[in-house]
Amino acid sequence: MLRLFIHYGIHFIVPFLIAFLVFKKEQWKVLAIFLLGMIIDVDHLLAEPIFDPNRCSIGFHPLHSYAAIAVYVGLSIWNKTRLIGFSLLLHILADTADCILMRTIP
């Protein structure tokens, strides 16, 4: 239960907190960008089974690979793509926390 709260809390609660506490003037735009960071879970469609609650996504799915994470870090450096990079890294953080709690991080 704690694992689910932490994982989905980072996916959904943290973006709300960041958007509404840090980006007050653009809160809805920032929230939308952060929630769209979930789009990288589309790579789960390539796995069999599509969803496995005991599988660590980091290093397993293409958009959760270390090379992809390096691209997300790169996106977070430039002003024009910074929020996109942060949203993707926040997604990776949530999945990493899940892997740590499962004790299956590669």
C-alpha angles and dihedrals in degrees: 000000000000089000092055092047093051095043097046092034089061090045096049115008098045093054089053091049093048093046097046100036102036105026102038096156095049099026098135094046092048092046090052091050092048093048091047086060084080087074090088088074086077085090088071086076088072093059130086110249096026092218124030113170090203098051121101108228094201109099092000106077120052096239089047093051123119090248090054090047089054089054090051090052089051091050090053091058099064121069096228094054100027097107092046090051092047092049091052092046090050088054090050090048090055092050092045090052088052091051092049091050089050088045090228103114109142 
